[in-house]
């Protein structure tokens, strides 16, 4: 089955270091002053020359007078330059003083000498402000490795009031994942209970979804699973059709057994009509098909819905065609008799179309020998071979069919190609399958 790649998120990447804002500001001010100083020199020199030129009417014989003027101007320029240097020195002193003040007032941001003891001594608000900075989050993650269960408990108690905000923060979400990793069962319970009013919002958040998915992967006790189940129940549709919420719901389905999520499965089956034609909803149905042992309920219900509601439409749909592929691959074939019949009777037309050709490929892969024989005869004795060869999508279906044929049947296809002068049109991959 052709499937798109899943979203990748690097939890360890924080981006490149940014240049210090104070250095940028200081350099900008110094450059501005220096440019202003150069402009003053140029303007004063030009004014002096113009003044002299106008009074002397261009007569440069009076060299002594001009020398006196230029020497006086040079003295003024030197005085201006000395003033500039003094002003620049004062600016540097002010910046040094400001940097020292910034360093003391904003120790939370730039202090790299944070220790486990200092981190644990911070109050709830300061701890929150520290963790949602880039450097603070990174340093706090490293300090978590040095903490015992009691330390983690004390830290967690201070973080609980702001935990939802930390999980949905650009940098705080990395720390959240690391914290969840070292938490005990009772601490995970505390985290889950704290998320009651924000679970759905965090699930759909660009940052919060990742630590939440990780938390769901780690839960292994019935009490934990029940808490999550209660948050999800009656919110299945909202999560199922959301890009990030889908992944949270999928993680929960994978990490639980049928008997642990009976109510959830029933709710999902009640909204098949909305999920099967949705980009993300189809993923949830596929996940349910692949991870369900209760085929009598799950698989049969989905198959019956498709069979009773224009199966040709769903076979050709850009999203629901993947659901049908999953049914063919993971469901007892006796449940799919109506779908199989529909594909078998329309396989040529479906083979030549963009989405449905995927279904025909899987259909051929899973079909019984009697069905393969029927398709082979159609290809050999009708014009179906030419249609498949001359169509980009049909080529893929023909490849799958040839892969299921024996040597004698392949030779019959080769003879047919030579008779109909189609041999030169076949792709290299089909040639390889026919002549290997």
PyMOL commands that set and color helices and strands:
alter all, ss='L'
color gray80, all
select helices_A, chain A and resi 21-56+63-105+107-110+116-121+124-131+134-144+149-167+172-182+185-194+199-203+208-218+222-232+236-240+245-255+258-260+262-269+272-275+281-290+298-307+311-316+320-330+333-345+347-351+356-366+369-381+384-389+392-403+407-419+423-425+428-435
alter helices_A, ss='H'
color red, helices_A
deselect
rebuild
show_as cartoon
